Amino acid sequence: MKKLLWFSVALNIILAAAFTVMVIRLGGVRYLFFKMANTGVETTYISRRDNFANLPKDSTDVVMLGNSLTEQGEWRELLPGVDLKNRGIGGDMTALLHERLPTVLDLKPKKLFLSIGVNDLLYHDIDYILTNYEKLLNDISRLSPSTKVYVQSLLPVNNDVRVTGIKNPDILTVNQKLKELTQAKGLTFIDLHRRFVNDEGKLPEEFTFDGVHLKGEAYLLWRDQIKEYITPVNRQPTTVN
């Protein structure tokens, strides 16, 4: 009986250790929680990415590129009359977006509005995000040198509405470093954050239903911050302070 008990204890310890190693290799506890909270997102991501890769490669004036925040924007209706394609995918992150970048640049966009990185903060450090951003911007410049790139700041979150696992101070740090990176490359940085933050440094409750994703009113505000860069197509890069 004692041997059976000790065997059971030893087996449980081995299984617990194996589980811990697996979680660490996947990206830690925060990544595990992220995967649990986003069950089914991976299948949708692959489907949408494959769809984009197989659509006709018609040239376009404007591409909106990013994660679910971009995907959920009805940009064609928000910006009527603009030759525009939405290439946002829910759950996207900097490294994944880098992998699908060539199919986006096949569209030969005159302008590309980039918004990516908030999902990375769930389980990657800030240096990782900035390294991937530099790869993205370098590859856009190399593969599509005529495309004008507009880097949009990350938006704040509201952990009072729902615990997101993302910290607003980290978002501020990423934004500051993104601004420095885009300025160094002579690109346009659009500081959306300052228009989407309340006095407490959070995304206003009236703009979100889950602490991260946006309501319709917020998309109107987003549209208003970028529409001056949408037309004319040949506008010169500047920096928004």
C-alpha positions as CSV (number, residue, x, y, z in Angstrom):
1,M,0.0,0.0,0.0
2,K,2.8,2.4,0.9
3,K,4.6,1.6,-2.3
4,L,1.5,2.4,-4.3
5,L,1.1,5.7,-2.4
6,W,4.7,6.7,-3.0
7,F,4.4,5.7,-6.7
8,S,1.2,7.9,-7.0
9,V,3.0,10.9,-5.3
10,A,6.1,10.5,-7.5
11,L,3.9,10.3,-10.7
12,N,2.0,13.4,-9.7
13,I,5.3,15.3,-9.1
14,I,6.6,14.2,-12.5
15,L,3.4,15.2,-14.2
16,A,3.4,18.6,-12.5
17,A,7.0,19.2,-13.4
18,A,6.3,18.2,-17.0
19,F,3.3,20.6,-17.1
20,T,5.4,23.4,-15.7
21,V,8.2,22.9,-18.3
22,M,5.6,22.9,-21.0
23,V,4.0,26.2,-19.8
24,I,7.4,27.9,-19.6
25,R,8.3,26.8,-23.1
26,L,5.0,28.1,-24.4
27,G,5.6,31.5,-22.9
28,G,4.7,31.3,-19.2
29,V,1.6,31.5,-17.2
30,R,0.3,34.6,-18.8
31,Y,0.5,32.9,-22.2
32,L,-1.5,29.9,-20.8
33,F,-4.2,32.2,-19.6
34,F,-4.2,34.0,-22.9
35,K,-4.7,30.7,-24.8
36,M,-7.5,29.7,-22.5
37,A,-9.2,33.0,-23.0
38,N,-8.9,32.8,-26.7
39,T,-10.0,29.3,-27.5
40,G,-10.9,29.1,-31.1
41,V,-9.0,32.3,-32.1
42,E,-6.2,30.3,-33.6
43,T,-8.5,28.5,-36.1
44,T,-10.1,31.8,-37.1
45,Y,-6.7,33.4,-37.5
46,I,-5.4,30.7,-39.8
47,S,-8.6,30.9,-41.9
48,R,-8.5,34.6,-42.3
49,R,-4.8,34.6,-43.0
50,D,-5.3,32.0,-45.7
51,N,-8.2,33.9,-47.2
52,F,-6.1,37.0,-47.5
53,A,-3.3,35.1,-49.1
54,N,-5.6,33.8,-51.9
55,L,-7.5,36.9,-52.7
56,P,-6.7,38.8,-56.0
57,K,-3.6,40.9,-55.7
58,D,-5.3,44.1,-56.8
59,S,-3.3,47.3,-56.0
60,T,-4.9,49.6,-53.4
61,D,-4.4,53.0,-52.0
62,V,-4.8,52.2,-48.3
63,V,-4.3,49.1,-46.2
64,M,-5.3,49.0,-42.5
65,L,-3.1,46.4,-40.9
66,G,-3.2,45.0,-37.4
67,N,-5.1,42.8,-34.9
68,S,-8.7,42.6,-33.8
69,L,-8.9,46.3,-33.1
70,T,-8.2,47.0,-36.8
71,E,-10.2,44.0,-38.0
72,Q,-13.4,45.1,-36.2
73,G,-13.3,48.6,-37.7
74,E,-15.8,49.1,-40.6
75,W,-13.2,51.2,-42.4
76,R,-14.8,51.3,-45.9
77,E,-17.9,52.8,-44.3
78,L,-16.0,55.0,-42.0
79,L,-13.9,56.3,-44.9
80,P,-16.3,56.3,-47.9
81,G,-14.8,56.8,-51.3
82,V,-11.4,55.5,-50.3
83,D,-9.8,52.6,-52.1
84,L,-9.1,50.6,-48.9
85,K,-8.5,47.1,-47.7
86,N,-8.8,45.9,-44.1
87,R,-6.0,43.3,-43.3
88,G,-6.6,43.1,-39.5
89,I,-6.8,39.7,-37.9
90,G,-8.0,39.1,-34.4
91,G,-5.2,37.7,-32.1
92,D,-2.4,39.0,-34.3
93,M,1.0,39.8,-32.9
94,T,4.2,41.4,-34.2
95,A,5.9,38.1,-35.2
96,L,2.8,36.6,-36.8
97,L,2.1,39.8,-38.7
98,H,5.7,39.8,-40.0
99,E,5.1,36.3,-41.4
100,R,2.1,37.4,-43.4
101,L,3.5,40.7,-44.4
102,P,4.5,39.7,-48.0
103,T,0.9,38.9,-48.9
104,V,-0.1,42.4,-47.6
105,L,2.6,44.1,-49.6
106,D,1.5,42.2,-52.8
107,L,-1.4,44.7,-52.8
108,K,1.2,47.5,-53.5
109,P,-0.5,49.9,-51.1
110,K,0.3,53.6,-51.4
111,K,-0.3,54.0,-47.7
112,L,-0.2,51.5,-44.9
113,F,-1.6,52.2,-41.4
114,L,-0.1,49.8,-38.8
115,S,-1.5,49.0,-35.4
116,I,0.1,46.0,-33.6
117,G,1.7,45.0,-30.3
118,V,-0.9,45.0,-27.6
119,N,-1.4,41.3,-27.7
120,D,2.4,40.8,-27.4
121,L,2.3,42.4,-24.0
122,L,0.4,39.4,-22.6
123,Y,3.6,37.3,-22.6
124,H,6.5,39.1,-24.3
125,D,8.8,41.9,-23.0
126,I,9.0,45.3,-24.6
127,D,12.4,44.7,-26.3
128,Y,10.9,41.8,-28.1
129,I,8.1,43.9,-29.5
130,L,10.4,46.7,-30.6
131,T,12.8,44.2,-32.3
132,N,9.9,42.8,-34.3
133,Y,8.7,46.3,-35.1
134,E,12.0,47.2,-36.6
135,K,11.9,44.0,-38.7
136,L,8.5,44.9,-39.9
137,L,9.4,48.5,-40.8
138,N,12.7,47.4,-42.5
139,D,10.9,44.8,-44.6
140,I,8.2,47.2,-45.7
141,S,10.8,49.6,-46.8
142,R,12.7,46.8,-48.6
143,L,9.8,45.0,-50.3
144,S,7.6,48.0,-51.0
145,P,9.7,51.2,-50.9
146,S,7.0,53.4,-52.4
147,T,4.5,52.6,-49.6
148,K,4.1,55.3,-47.0
149,V,3.9,53.8,-43.5
150,Y,1.9,55.3,-40.6
151,V,2.7,53.7,-37.3
152,Q,-0.3,54.2,-34.9
153,S,0.3,54.1,-31.1
154,L,-1.1,51.3,-29.0
155,L,-4.4,52.2,-27.3
156,P,-4.8,52.0,-23.5
157,V,-6.8,49.3,-21.8
158,N,-9.2,49.3,-18.9
159,N,-8.6,46.6,-16.3
160,D,-11.6,47.8,-14.2
161,V,-14.0,46.8,-17.0
162,R,-12.2,43.4,-17.3
163,V,-8.8,42.2,-16.2
164,T,-6.9,42.1,-19.5
165,G,-3.4,41.0,-18.3
166,I,-2.0,44.1,-19.9
167,K,-0.5,47.0,-18.0
168,N,-1.0,50.6,-19.1
169,P,2.5,51.7,-18.1
170,D,3.9,49.1,-20.4
171,I,1.7,50.5,-23.2
172,L,3.1,54.0,-22.6
173,T,6.7,52.7,-22.7
174,V,6.0,50.8,-26.0
175,N,4.5,54.0,-27.5
176,Q,7.4,56.2,-26.5
177,K,9.9,53.7,-28.0
178,L,7.7,53.4,-31.2
179,K,7.7,57.1,-31.6
180,E,11.5,57.2,-31.3
181,L,11.8,54.4,-33.8
182,T,9.5,55.9,-36.4
183,Q,11.1,59.3,-36.1
184,A,14.5,57.7,-36.6
185,K,13.3,56.1,-39.8
186,G,11.6,59.3,-41.0
187,L,8.1,57.7,-40.8
188,T,4.8,59.1,-39.5
189,F,3.8,58.3,-35.9
190,I,0.2,58.9,-35.0
191,D,-0.4,59.2,-31.3
192,L,-3.9,57.7,-30.9
193,H,-3.3,57.0,-27.2
194,R,-3.7,60.6,-26.1
195,R,-7.2,60.7,-27.6
196,F,-8.3,57.4,-26.0
197,V,-7.1,57.9,-22.5
198,N,-9.0,59.3,-19.5
199,D,-7.7,61.2,-16.5
200,E,-6.8,57.9,-14.8
201,G,-4.6,56.7,-17.7
202,K,-7.2,54.1,-18.8
203,L,-9.4,53.5,-21.9
204,P,-12.7,55.2,-21.0
205,E,-15.4,52.8,-20.1
206,E,-17.8,54.4,-22.6
207,F,-15.3,53.3,-25.4
208,T,-15.1,49.6,-24.5
209,F,-17.2,46.6,-23.6
210,D,-14.4,44.3,-22.4
211,G,-11.5,46.6,-21.5
212,V,-9.7,46.3,-24.8
213,H,-12.0,46.2,-27.8
214,L,-13.8,49.3,-29.0
215,K,-17.4,50.4,-29.3
216,G,-18.6,52.2,-32.4
217,E,-18.1,55.7,-30.9
218,A,-14.4,54.9,-30.4
219,Y,-14.0,54.0,-34.1
220,L,-15.5,57.4,-35.1
221,L,-12.8,59.0,-33.0
222,W,-10.1,56.8,-34.5
223,R,-11.3,57.7,-37.9
224,D,-11.1,61.4,-37.1
225,Q,-7.5,61.0,-36.0
226,I,-6.3,59.4,-39.3
227,K,-8.5,60.8,-42.0
228,E,-6.3,63.7,-42.7
229,Y,-3.5,61.3,-43.7
230,I,-5.8,59.2,-45.9
231,T,-6.2,61.8,-48.6
232,P,-4.5,63.0,-50.6
233,V,-2.5,59.8,-51.2
234,N,0.7,61.7,-51.9
235,R,0.8,63.5,-48.5
236,Q,4.3,63.8,-47.1
237,P,5.3,62.0,-43.8
238,T,5.1,64.0,-40.6
239,T,5.2,63.2,-36.9
240,V,2.1,63.8,-34.8
241,N,3.2,64.9,-31.3
